[in-house]
Structure formats: C-alpha cells, structure tokens
Amino acid sequence: MNHPTDTPSERIDAIFERVCANGLRRGSVVGASDDQIDQMAADQGVEHVPEAVRQVLRIMGVQSGLWLAGTAFGVGAMTAERKRHAVATLNGLGHELADPRGLLALTAHQGYAYHVIDGADLDQADPPVWDVVEGEGARKAWDSVTDWFAGTAPNVVDLRDMLEMMEEMGKQPPKWAEFVEPRQS
C-alpha cells in the first residue's frame, strides 16, 4: 500500500516488486541509464523527464518483457519520429492537452495509439498520462505515471495459471513463458 509521503520512485519500485513477487522474472526487464533516458528526451525535444517516468525507464527502459508486450516502449523505441506521429494524430481532433507539441511520448501501439504526457505537465514529479488514438482524440487515461505503470502491469498470476494448464495438457509453452518464474511448491 502506498503511503502519502512516498516519492513517485518509491511507488514505482513498490509496484515492480509486487509484480516480481507474483512471478515476473526480474531478469526479463532491462533498465536504461540516465544518459539513455536523457538522450531519448532530447530526441523528442524535451528538456525535463518527470521523476516517475525516469524511474519506470530505469527499471525497464531498454527491455520491458511482458510489460507493455506488443507496444513500442523505451529509450530505443520512443524516437522523435514516433513523437511526431503522436502529435500529428492530434491534428484536427478535439483534445484538452495544453502543450501537445511539447509532449513526451511514452508508448506507440501499431502507429495509431499512443500514451503521452502533456508538455505542460512535464515539470510534475508524477504527471497524468494521456491516451491519444487516431480518429478519436486524446483523453486523460491515468491520473499519474504511477497509476499508468500499475495499470499496464502484466497479470503474472493468471499467466502462471495458464502455463500450468498448458503443461497439464501437454502443450508447448509460448515464448513469453520464459518471463514467468515457476510457482514455488
């Protein structure tokens, strides 16, 4: 449980530890260095990375494993071009972003959906995260990066159950099985 005095980094770490305790293989994610994070931000034309975003990227900014599976994420994936696409997605659509050109793009999904932080909110330690969808616009989807991180966490308990069922049926485990720790007997 979060304590009101916890920092965003402490809350992010606690979420990650809970998911690992539920069976995410710790080595399935690879964190980025502060230099890599700063380079990603510079590529997007952003001068400041919020504390919560920085901590998420320190945990899994190079390889996210099961977290955000099938979604472009991290220091190598979130390029200036992906940001341009996210901003262009807003053209002609109604939205409440105060500074869309200054936004920080966190994720891209198949070139039509993005998770972003409004450029006007980048000075906050744990700012809201917006969902930008082509043809639909933008809506504030999470009140904070911490909420976004928790909301996008893989449900490892269900995945473990699925793997055990597949094993009982004699089926070949899927590739993502390597990211899940076996249940302790």
C-alpha positions as CSV (number, residue, x, y, z in Angstrom):
1,M,0.0,0.0,0.0
2,N,1.3,3.5,-0.9
3,H,1.9,5.9,1.9
4,P,1.1,9.6,1.1
5,T,4.8,10.6,1.7
6,D,6.2,8.0,-0.7
7,T,8.0,9.5,-3.7
8,P,6.9,8.6,-7.2
9,S,10.1,6.5,-7.5
10,E,9.3,4.6,-4.3
11,R,5.8,3.9,-5.6
12,I,7.1,2.7,-8.9
13,D,9.6,0.4,-7.2
14,A,6.8,-1.0,-4.9
15,I,4.6,-1.8,-7.9
16,F,7.5,-3.5,-9.7
17,E,8.4,-5.5,-6.6
18,R,4.7,-6.7,-6.3
19,V,4.7,-7.9,-9.9
20,C,8.0,-9.7,-9.3
21,A,6.6,-11.3,-6.1
22,N,3.7,-12.6,-8.2
23,G,6.1,-14.3,-10.6
24,L,7.6,-11.9,-13.1
25,R,11.2,-13.0,-13.8
26,R,13.3,-10.0,-12.7
27,G,15.8,-10.5,-15.5
28,S,13.1,-10.3,-18.1
29,V,13.2,-6.5,-17.9
30,V,16.3,-4.3,-18.5
31,G,16.6,-0.7,-17.3
32,A,18.0,2.2,-19.1
33,S,20.7,4.5,-17.8
34,D,20.1,8.2,-17.1
35,D,22.2,9.1,-20.1
36,Q,20.0,6.9,-22.3
37,I,16.9,8.5,-20.8
38,D,18.2,12.0,-21.3
39,Q,19.1,11.1,-25.0
40,M,15.5,9.8,-25.6
41,A,14.1,13.0,-24.1
42,A,16.5,15.2,-26.2
43,D,15.5,13.2,-29.3
44,Q,11.9,14.2,-28.6
45,G,12.8,17.8,-27.9
46,V,12.0,17.5,-24.2
47,E,14.3,19.1,-21.6
48,H,12.8,17.5,-18.4
49,V,11.8,13.9,-17.7
50,P,9.4,13.6,-14.7
51,E,10.7,11.6,-11.8
52,A,8.1,8.8,-12.2
53,V,8.9,8.4,-15.9
54,R,12.6,8.3,-15.2
55,Q,12.1,5.5,-12.6
56,V,10.0,3.4,-14.9
57,L,12.7,3.7,-17.6
58,R,15.4,2.9,-15.1
59,I,13.5,-0.4,-14.4
60,M,12.5,-1.4,-17.9
61,G,13.5,1.3,-20.4
62,V,15.7,-1.0,-22.6
63,Q,13.6,-4.2,-22.5
64,S,10.1,-4.3,-21.0
65,G,9.5,-8.1,-21.2
66,L,5.8,-8.9,-20.5
67,W,5.1,-5.3,-19.5
68,L,3.6,-3.4,-22.5
69,A,4.1,-6.5,-24.7
70,G,3.4,-5.7,-28.3
71,T,3.8,-2.0,-27.8
72,A,6.8,0.2,-28.7
73,F,8.3,1.5,-25.5
74,G,11.6,2.5,-24.1
75,V,14.7,4.5,-24.9
76,G,15.3,2.8,-28.2
77,A,11.7,2.8,-29.5
78,M,10.4,6.2,-28.5
79,T,12.1,8.3,-31.1
80,A,11.5,11.8,-32.5
81,E,9.6,10.2,-35.4
82,R,7.2,8.4,-33.0
83,K,6.6,11.7,-31.2
84,R,5.9,13.4,-34.5
85,H,3.3,10.7,-35.2
86,A,1.7,11.1,-31.8
87,V,1.4,14.9,-32.3
88,A,0.2,14.5,-35.9
89,T,-2.5,12.1,-34.6
90,L,-4.0,15.1,-32.7
91,N,-4.3,17.4,-35.8
92,G,-7.9,18.3,-36.4
93,L,-9.1,16.5,-33.3
94,G,-10.5,17.9,-30.2
95,H,-8.4,17.5,-27.1
96,E,-7.6,19.1,-23.8
97,L,-3.8,18.9,-24.0
98,A,-2.3,22.3,-23.1
99,D,1.0,21.7,-24.8
100,P,0.7,18.9,-27.4
101,R,3.9,19.9,-29.3
102,G,5.9,19.7,-26.1
103,L,4.5,16.3,-25.1
104,L,6.6,13.3,-24.1
105,A,5.6,10.1,-26.0
106,L,5.8,7.0,-23.7
107,T,4.4,4.3,-26.0
108,A,3.2,3.7,-29.5
109,H,0.9,0.9,-30.5
110,Q,0.7,-0.1,-34.2
111,G,1.1,3.6,-35.3
112,Y,-2.4,4.7,-34.2
113,A,-2.4,4.8,-30.4
114,Y,0.0,6.5,-28.0
115,H,0.4,7.1,-24.3
116,V,1.8,10.6,-23.7
117,I,2.5,13.2,-21.1
118,D,1.3,16.7,-21.9
119,G,4.2,19.0,-22.4
120,A,2.6,21.4,-19.8
121,D,2.8,18.6,-17.2
122,L,6.5,17.7,-17.6
123,D,7.5,19.7,-14.5
124,Q,5.3,17.4,-12.3
125,A,7.0,14.5,-10.5
126,D,4.2,12.1,-11.3
127,P,2.0,13.7,-14.1
128,P,-1.1,12.4,-15.7
129,V,-0.8,10.0,-18.8
130,W,-3.0,10.6,-21.8
131,D,-4.3,8.1,-24.3
132,V,-4.1,9.5,-27.9
133,V,-5.9,7.5,-30.5
134,E,-6.1,8.2,-34.2
135,G,-9.5,9.4,-35.3
136,E,-10.7,9.7,-31.7
137,G,-8.5,12.3,-30.0
138,A,-7.0,12.4,-26.5
139,R,-8.3,11.7,-23.1
140,K,-6.6,11.7,-19.7
141,A,-6.5,7.9,-19.1
142,W,-4.5,7.8,-15.8
143,D,-4.1,10.4,-13.1
144,S,-0.4,9.7,-12.8
145,V,2.5,7.8,-14.3
146,T,2.3,5.6,-11.2
147,D,-1.3,4.7,-12.0
148,W,-0.3,4.0,-15.6
149,F,2.6,1.8,-14.6
150,A,0.3,-0.2,-12.2
151,G,-2.5,-0.3,-14.9
152,T,-0.2,-1.7,-17.6
153,A,1.4,-4.3,-15.3
154,P,1.1,-7.9,-16.6
155,N,-1.1,-10.2,-14.6
156,V,1.6,-12.8,-13.9
157,V,-0.7,-14.8,-11.6
158,D,-3.1,-15.5,-14.5
159,L,-0.2,-16.2,-16.8
160,R,1.2,-18.8,-14.4
161,D,-2.2,-20.4,-14.2
162,M,-2.4,-20.6,-18.0
163,L,1.1,-22.1,-18.2
164,E,0.3,-24.7,-15.7
165,M,-2.9,-25.6,-17.6
166,M,-0.9,-25.8,-20.8
167,E,1.7,-28.1,-19.2
168,E,-1.1,-30.4,-17.8
169,M,-2.5,-30.6,-21.4
170,G,1.0,-31.4,-22.8
171,K,1.1,-28.2,-24.9
172,Q,4.3,-26.4,-25.9
173,P,4.7,-23.3,-23.7
174,P,4.6,-19.9,-25.5
175,K,7.7,-17.7,-25.9
176,W,6.6,-15.4,-23.1
177,A,6.8,-18.4,-20.6
178,E,10.5,-17.5,-20.1
179,F,9.4,-14.3,-18.4
180,V,7.4,-16.1,-15.7
181,E,9.0,-17.7,-12.7
182,P,7.7,-21.1,-11.9
183,R,5.4,-21.3,-8.8
184,Q,7.2,-22.3,-5.6
185,S,5.9,-25.6,-4.3
